């Protein structure tokens, strides 16, 4: 980012642009941890290739954390709590 851009932004001369975000279809969801406070989801489309970790108690507008995986669709997720293992299929 250039210094000129930052100065204009700080003076309010440049408006923040909201990026249009349309979610793609969800393929699979499961609880991510033992206390069931987070879920993990896989999605299709342009967001394929990541598993998204979402807090269950306060749902954000968008997922904040993700885990990179292969670009293949993930239709099965299961968290085995006794062993802290996530099965992906």
N, CA, C and O atoms as a GROMACS GRO file, in nm:
protein
  356
    1UNK      N    1   0.084  -0.118   0.000
    1UNK     CA    2   0.000   0.000   0.000
    1UNK      C    3   0.089   0.125   0.000
    1UNK      O    4   0.187   0.132   0.073
    2UNK      N    5   0.053   0.218  -0.082
    2UNK     CA    6   0.135   0.338  -0.091
    2UNK      C    7   0.102   0.435   0.022
    2UNK      O    8  -0.007   0.432   0.078
    3UNK      N    9   0.198   0.520   0.052
    3UNK     CA   10   0.180   0.621   0.157
    3UNK      C   11   0.070   0.719   0.117
    3UNK      O   12  -0.007   0.764   0.201
    4UNK      N   13   0.064   0.753  -0.011
    4UNK     CA   14  -0.039   0.846  -0.059
    4UNK      C   15  -0.179   0.789  -0.035
    4UNK      O   16  -0.269   0.861   0.008
    5UNK      N   17  -0.197   0.660  -0.063
    5UNK     CA   18  -0.326   0.595  -0.041
    5UNK      C   19  -0.362   0.598   0.108
    5UNK      O   20  -0.476   0.629   0.143
    6UNK      N   21  -0.266   0.566   0.194
    6UNK     CA   22  -0.292   0.565   0.338
    6UNK      C   23  -0.330   0.704   0.389
    6UNK      O   24  -0.418   0.717   0.474
    7UNK      N   25  -0.263   0.808   0.341
    7UNK     CA   26  -0.296   0.945   0.383
    7UNK      C   27  -0.437   0.983   0.339
    7UNK      O   28  -0.511   1.043   0.417
    8UNK      N   29  -0.474   0.949   0.216
    8UNK     CA   30  -0.609   0.980   0.169
    8UNK      C   31  -0.713   0.903   0.250
    8UNK      O   32  -0.819   0.956   0.282
    9UNK      N   33  -0.682   0.778   0.282
    9UNK     CA   34  -0.776   0.696   0.359
    9UNK      C   35  -0.793   0.753   0.500
    9UNK      O   36  -0.906   0.760   0.550
   10UNK      N   37  -0.685   0.793   0.563
   10UNK     CA   38  -0.691   0.849   0.698
   10UNK      C   39  -0.767   0.981   0.702
   10UNK      O   40  -0.830   1.013   0.804
   11UNK      N   41  -0.763   1.058   0.594
   11UNK     CA   42  -0.835   1.186   0.590
   11UNK      C   43  -0.981   1.168   0.549
   11UNK      O   44  -1.056   1.265   0.543
   12UNK      N   45  -1.022   1.045   0.521
   12UNK     CA   46  -1.161   1.019   0.483
   12UNK      C   47  -1.192   1.046   0.338
   12UNK      O   48  -1.308   1.058   0.300
   13UNK      N   49  -1.090   1.057   0.255
   13UNK     CA   50  -1.111   1.085   0.113
   13UNK      C   51  -1.142   0.958   0.033
   13UNK      O   52  -1.193   0.966  -0.079
   14UNK      N   53  -1.111   0.843   0.090
   14UNK     CA   54  -1.138   0.716   0.023
   14UNK      C   55  -1.237   0.640   0.109
   14UNK      O   56  -1.214   0.617   0.227
   15UNK      N   57  -1.347   0.600   0.048
   15UNK     CA   58  -1.448   0.523   0.119
   15UNK      C   59  -1.409   0.376   0.124
   15UNK      O   60  -1.347   0.323   0.031
   16UNK      N   61  -1.446   0.311   0.234
   16UNK     CA   62  -1.426   0.166   0.243
   16UNK      C   63  -1.525   0.099   0.149
   16UNK      O   64  -1.643   0.136   0.144
   17UNK      N   65  -1.479   0.002   0.075
   17UNK     CA   66  -1.564  -0.071  -0.019
   17UNK      C   67  -1.599  -0.205   0.044
   17UNK      O   68  -1.511  -0.283   0.081
   18UNK      N   69  -1.727  -0.231   0.056
   18UNK     CA   70  -1.773  -0.358   0.111
   18UNK      C   71  -1.770  -0.462   0.000
   18UNK      O   72  -1.830  -0.443  -0.106
   19UNK      N   73  -1.701  -0.571   0.022
   19UNK     CA   74  -1.690  -0.677  -0.076
   19UNK      C   75  -1.816  -0.762  -0.070
   19UNK      O   76  -1.860  -0.804   0.037
   20UNK      N   77  -1.874  -0.786  -0.187
   20UNK     CA   78  -1.994  -0.870  -0.195
   20UNK      C   79  -1.954  -1.013  -0.164
   20UNK      O   80  -1.862  -1.067  -0.225
   21UNK      N   81  -2.023  -1.074  -0.069
   21UNK     CA   82  -1.990  -1.210  -0.027
   21UNK      C   83  -2.116  -1.292  -0.029
   21UNK      O   84  -2.205  -1.274   0.054
   22UNK      N   85  -2.124  -1.382  -0.125
   22UNK     CA   86  -2.238  -1.472  -0.132
   22UNK      C   87  -2.187  -1.613  -0.105
   22UNK      O   88  -2.103  -1.664  -0.178
   23UNK      N   89  -2.237  -1.676   0.001
   23UNK     CA   90  -2.187  -1.809   0.034
   23UNK      C   91  -2.230  -1.914  -0.068
   23UNK      O   92  -2.337  -1.904  -0.128
   24UNK      N   93  -2.145  -2.013  -0.085
   24UNK     CA   94  -2.175  -2.126  -0.173
   24UNK      C   95  -2.243  -2.236  -0.090
   24UNK      O   96  -2.244  -2.228   0.033
   25UNK      N   97  -2.298  -2.337  -0.156
   25UNK     CA   98  -2.368  -2.444  -0.082
   25UNK      C   99  -2.277  -2.513   0.019
   25UNK      O  100  -2.160  -2.539  -0.009
   26UNK      N  101  -2.332  -2.544   0.136
   26UNK     CA  102  -2.260  -2.618   0.240
   26UNK      C  103  -2.271  -2.766   0.207
   26UNK      O  104  -2.380  -2.816   0.178
   27UNK      N  105  -2.157  -2.836   0.210
   27UNK     CA  106  -2.156  -2.978   0.179
   27UNK      C  107  -2.168  -3.064   0.304
   27UNK      O  108  -2.237  -3.166   0.302
   28UNK      N  109  -2.101  -3.025   0.413
   28UNK     CA  110  -2.103  -3.105   0.535
   28UNK      C  111  -2.070  -3.016   0.655
   28UNK      O  112  -1.997  -2.918   0.643
   29UNK      N  113  -2.127  -3.054   0.771
   29UNK     CA  114  -2.103  -2.980   0.896
   29UNK      C  115  -2.095  -3.080   1.011
   29UNK      O  116  -2.169  -3.179   1.012
   30UNK      N  117  -2.006  -3.054   1.108
   30UNK     CA  118  -2.005  -3.132   1.231
   30UNK      C  119  -1.947  -3.047   1.342
   30UNK      O  120  -1.887  -2.943   1.317
   31UNK      N  121  -1.966  -3.091   1.467
   31UNK     CA  122  -1.903  -3.021   1.580
   31UNK      C  123  -1.753  -3.039   1.570
   31UNK      O  124  -1.705  -3.144   1.530
   32UNK      N  125  -1.679  -2.934   1.609
   32UNK     CA  126  -1.534  -2.936   1.593
   32UNK      C  127  -1.459  -2.967   1.722
   32UNK      O  128  -1.344  -3.010   1.717
   33UNK      N  129  -1.521  -2.946   1.837
   33UNK     CA  130  -1.451  -2.970   1.962
   33UNK      C  131  -1.542  -3.041   2.062
   33UNK      O  132  -1.662  -3.057   2.039
   34UNK      N  133  -1.484  -3.083   2.172
   34UNK     CA  134  -1.557  -3.162   2.271
   34UNK      C  135  -1.673  -3.087   2.336
   34UNK      O  136  -1.777  -3.148   2.362
   35UNK      N  137  -1.658  -2.959   2.362
   35UNK     CA  138  -1.765  -2.884   2.431
   35UNK      C  139  -1.871  -2.830   2.334
   35UNK      O  140  -1.960  -2.756   2.376
   36UNK      N  141  -1.862  -2.866   2.207
   36UNK     CA  142  -1.959  -2.829   2.104
   36UNK      C  143  -1.981  -2.679   2.093
   36UNK      O  144  -2.092  -2.633   2.066
   37UNK      N  145  -1.873  -2.601   2.112
   37UNK     CA  146  -1.883  -2.456   2.098
   37UNK      C  147  -1.842  -2.409   1.959
   37UNK      O  148  -1.861  -2.292   1.924
   38UNK      N  149  -1.786  -2.501   1.877
   38UNK     CA  150  -1.747  -2.466   1.741
   38UNK      C  151  -1.795  -2.575   1.646
   38UNK      O  152  -1.804  -2.692   1.682
   39UNK      N  153  -1.824  -2.532   1.523
   39UNK     CA  154  -1.856  -2.628   1.418
   39UNK      C  155  -1.753  -2.612   1.307
   39UNK      O  156  -1.687  -2.509   1.296
   40UNK      N  157  -1.741  -2.714   1.227
   40UNK     CA  158  -1.653  -2.708   1.110
   40UNK      C  159  -1.738  -2.742   0.989
   40UNK      O  160  -1.819  -2.835   0.993
   41UNK      N  161  -1.720  -2.668   0.881
   41UNK     CA  162  -1.804  -2.684   0.762
   41UNK      C  163  -1.720  -2.689   0.636
   41UNK      O  164  -1.617  -2.622   0.626
   42UNK      N  165  -1.765  -2.769   0.541
   42UNK     CA  166  -1.705  -2.768   0.408
   42UNK      C  167  -1.808  -2.712   0.311
   42UNK      O  168  -1.928  -2.735   0.326
   43UNK      N  169  -1.760  -2.637   0.213
   43UNK     CA  170  -1.850  -2.574   0.117
   43UNK      C  171  -1.806  -2.604  -0.025
   43UNK      O  172  -1.694  -2.650  -0.049
   44UNK      N  173  -1.894  -2.578  -0.118
   44UNK     CA  174  -1.869  -2.603  -0.259
   44UNK      C  175  -1.835  -2.471  -0.329
   44UNK      O  176  -1.835  -2.365  -0.266
   45UNK      N  177  -1.805  -2.477  -0.457
   45UNK     CA  178  -1.786  -2.356  -0.536
   45UNK      C  179  -1.650  -2.291  -0.517
   45UNK      O  180  -1.549  -2.361  -0.501
   46UNK      N  181  -1.647  -2.160  -0.518
   46UNK     CA  182  -1.519  -2.089  -0.512
   46UNK      C  183  -1.451  -2.099  -0.376
   46UNK      O  184  -1.334  -2.062  -0.364
   47UNK      N  185  -1.520  -2.147  -0.274
   47UNK     CA  186  -1.459  -2.164  -0.142
   47UNK      C  187  -1.416  -2.308  -0.116
   47UNK      O  188  -1.379  -2.342  -0.004
   48UNK      N  189  -1.422  -2.391  -0.219
   48UNK     CA  190  -1.378  -2.530  -0.211
   48UNK      C  191  -1.228  -2.532  -0.182
   48UNK      O  192  -1.153  -2.449  -0.234
   49UNK      N  193  -1.184  -2.625  -0.100
   49UNK     CA  194  -1.042  -2.634  -0.067
   49UNK      C  195  -1.011  -2.583   0.072
   49UNK      O  196  -0.894  -2.572   0.108
   50UNK      N  197  -1.112  -2.552   0.149
   50UNK     CA  198  -1.094  -2.509   0.288
   50UNK      C  199  -1.205  -2.567   0.375
   50UNK      O  200  -1.318  -2.584   0.329
   51UNK      N  201  -1.172  -2.596   0.498
   51UNK     CA  202  -1.271  -2.628   0.600
   51UNK      C  203  -1.280  -2.506   0.689
   51UNK      O  204  -1.178  -2.453   0.732
   52UNK      N  205  -1.399  -2.460   0.716
   52UNK     CA  206  -1.419  -2.337   0.790
   52UNK      C  207  -1.462  -2.367   0.933
   52UNK      O  208  -1.558  -2.441   0.956
   53UNK      N  209  -1.391  -2.309   1.030
   53UNK     CA  210  -1.420  -2.326   1.172
   53UNK      C  211  -1.503  -2.206   1.216
   53UNK      O  212  -1.461  -2.091   1.200
   54UNK      N  213  -1.621  -2.234   1.271
   54UNK     CA  214  -1.717  -2.128   1.303
   54UNK      C  215  -1.759  -2.142   1.449
   54UNK      O  216  -1.801  -2.250   1.490
   55UNK      N  217  -1.749  -2.035   1.529
   55UNK     CA  218  -1.800  -2.043   1.666
   55UNK      C  219  -1.952  -2.062   1.665
   55UNK      O  220  -2.022  -1.990   1.592
   56UNK      N  221  -2.003  -2.155   1.742
   56UNK     CA  222  -2.144  -2.190   1.740
   56UNK      C  223  -2.226  -2.099   1.829
   56UNK      O  224  -2.343  -2.076   1.802
   57UNK      N  225  -2.166  -2.047   1.936
   57UNK     CA  226  -2.242  -1.964   2.030
   57UNK      C  227  -2.272  -1.826   1.974
   57UNK      O  228  -2.381  -1.772   1.997
   58UNK      N  229  -2.179  -1.766   1.901
   58UNK     CA  230  -2.199  -1.636   1.838
   58UNK      C  231  -2.162  -1.652   1.691
   58UNK      O  232  -2.045  -1.653   1.656
   59UNK      N  233  -2.263  -1.665   1.606
   59UNK     CA  234  -2.236  -1.687   1.464
   59UNK      C  235  -2.192  -1.557   1.398
   59UNK      O  236  -2.268  -1.460   1.394
   60UNK      N  237  -2.070  -1.554   1.344
   60UNK     CA  238  -2.025  -1.434   1.272
   60UNK      C  239  -2.090  -1.427   1.135
   60UNK      O  240  -2.148  -1.524   1.087
   61UNK      N  241  -2.078  -1.311   1.073
   61UNK     CA  242  -2.132  -1.296   0.938
   61UNK      C  243  -2.056  -1.385   0.840
   61UNK      O  244  -2.113  -1.440   0.746
   62UNK      N  245  -1.925  -1.398   0.864
   62UNK     CA  246  -1.839  -1.482   0.780
   62UNK      C  247  -1.751  -1.568   0.869
   62UNK      O  248  -1.720  -1.530   0.982
   63UNK      N  249  -1.710  -1.685   0.819
   63UNK     CA  250  -1.614  -1.765   0.895
   63UNK      C  251  -1.483  -1.691   0.911
   63UNK      O  252  -1.440  -1.618   0.821
   64UNK      N  253  -1.418  -1.709   1.025
   64UNK     CA  254  -1.295  -1.636   1.054
   64UNK      C  255  -1.172  -1.726   1.035
   64UNK      O  256  -1.070  -1.681   0.983
   65UNK      N  257  -1.181  -1.852   1.076
   65UNK     CA  258  -1.069  -1.945   1.065
   65UNK      C  259  -1.097  -2.050   0.960
   65UNK      O  260  -1.211  -2.089   0.938
   66UNK      N  261  -0.990  -2.096   0.894
   66UNK     CA  262  -1.007  -2.204   0.796
   66UNK      C  263  -0.884  -2.293   0.796
   66UNK      O  264  -0.775  -2.253   0.837
   67UNK      N  265  -0.904  -2.414   0.748
   67UNK     CA  266  -0.796  -2.511   0.731
   67UNK      C  267  -0.792  -2.545   0.583
   67UNK      O  268  -0.893  -2.586   0.526
   68UNK      N  269  -0.675  -2.529   0.521
   68UNK     CA  270  -0.661  -2.560   0.378
   68UNK      C  271  -0.657  -2.711   0.359
   68UNK      O  272  -0.586  -2.782   0.430
   69UNK      N  273  -0.735  -2.760   0.262
   69UNK     CA  274  -0.737  -2.901   0.225
   69UNK      C  275  -0.729  -2.909   0.073
   69UNK      O  276  -0.714  -2.806   0.007
   70UNK      N  277  -0.737  -3.030   0.018
   70UNK     CA  278  -0.733  -3.044  -0.128
   70UNK      C  279  -0.858  -2.983  -0.191
   70UNK      O  280  -0.956  -2.957  -0.121
   71UNK      N  281  -0.855  -2.960  -0.320
   71UNK     CA  282  -0.963  -2.896  -0.392
   71UNK      C  283  -1.079  -2.991  -0.424
   71UNK      O  284  -1.165  -2.956  -0.505
   72UNK      N  285  -1.084  -3.108  -0.363
   72UNK     CA  286  -1.194  -3.201  -0.388
   72UNK      C  287  -1.308  -3.176  -0.290
   72UNK      O  288  -1.284  -3.134  -0.177
   73UNK      N  289  -1.433  -3.201  -0.332
   73UNK     CA  290  -1.547  -3.179  -0.242
   73UNK      C  291  -1.540  -3.269  -0.118
   73UNK      O  292  -1.511  -3.388  -0.130
   74UNK      N  293  -1.565  -3.214  -0.004
   74UNK     CA  294  -1.563  -3.288   0.123
   74UNK      C  295  -1.707  -3.304   0.170
   74UNK      O  296  -1.768  -3.208   0.218
   75UNK      N  297  -1.761  -3.423   0.156
   75UNK     CA  298  -1.902  -3.447   0.187
   75UNK      C  299  -1.923  -3.518   0.320
   75UNK      O  300  -2.037  -3.540   0.361
   76UNK      N  301  -1.815  -3.555   0.388
   76UNK     CA  302  -1.828  -3.625   0.516
   76UNK      C  303  -1.727  -3.569   0.615
   76UNK      O  304  -1.607  -3.567   0.588
   77UNK      N  305  -1.775  -3.523   0.730
   77UNK     CA  306  -1.690  -3.475   0.839
   77UNK      C  307  -1.736  -3.542   0.968
   77UNK      O  308  -1.855  -3.552   0.994
   78UNK      N  309  -1.642  -3.588   1.046
   78UNK     CA  310  -1.675  -3.643   1.177
   78UNK      C  311  -1.559  -3.620   1.271
   78UNK      O  312  -1.446  -3.658   1.241
   79UNK      N  313  -1.587  -3.557   1.384
   79UNK     CA  314  -1.486  -3.531   1.486
   79UNK      C  315  -1.498  -3.639   1.592
   79UNK      O  316  -1.604  -3.654   1.652
   80UNK      N  317  -1.391  -3.713   1.616
   80UNK     CA  318  -1.390  -3.817   1.719
   80UNK      C  319  -1.327  -3.756   1.843
   80UNK      O  320  -1.206  -3.737   1.850
   81UNK      N  321  -1.412  -3.724   1.940
   81UNK     CA  322  -1.369  -3.645   2.054
   81UNK      C  323  -1.270  -3.715   2.144
   81UNK      O  324  -1.184  -3.648   2.202
   82UNK      N  325  -1.277  -3.846   2.159
   82UNK     CA  326  -1.186  -3.915   2.250
   82UNK      C  327  -1.041  -3.910   2.204
   82UNK      O  328  -0.949  -3.918   2.285
   83UNK      N  329  -1.022  -3.896   2.074
   83UNK     CA  330  -0.887  -3.900   2.017
   83UNK      C  331  -0.846  -3.769   1.950
   83UNK      O  332  -0.735  -3.759   1.898
   84UNK      N  333  -0.933  -3.668   1.951
   84UNK     CA  334  -0.907  -3.541   1.883
   84UNK      C  335  -0.868  -3.563   1.736
   84UNK      O  336  -0.768  -3.512   1.686
   85UNK      N  337  -0.951  -3.642   1.668
   85UNK     CA  338  -0.928  -3.676   1.528
   85UNK      C  339  -1.045  -3.627   1.446
   85UNK      O  340  -1.161  -3.643   1.486
   86UNK      N  341  -1.016  -3.567   1.332
   86UNK     CA  342  -1.120  -3.524   1.238
   86UNK      C  343  -1.112  -3.612   1.115
   86UNK      O  344  -1.009  -3.616   1.047
   87UNK      N  345  -1.220  -3.685   1.084
   87UNK     CA  346  -1.225  -3.770   0.967
   87UNK      C  347  -1.291  -3.692   0.854
   87UNK      O  348  -1.400  -3.636   0.870
   88UNK      N  349  -1.224  -3.688   0.740
   88UNK     CA  350  -1.270  -3.612   0.624
   88UNK      C  351  -1.289  -3.711   0.509
   88UNK      O  352  -1.200  -3.791   0.480
   89UNK      N  353  -1.403  -3.705   0.443
   89UNK     CA  354  -1.426  -3.795   0.331
   89UNK      C  355  -1.501  -3.730   0.218
   89UNK      O  356  -1.528  -3.794   0.116
   0.00000   0.00000   0.00000
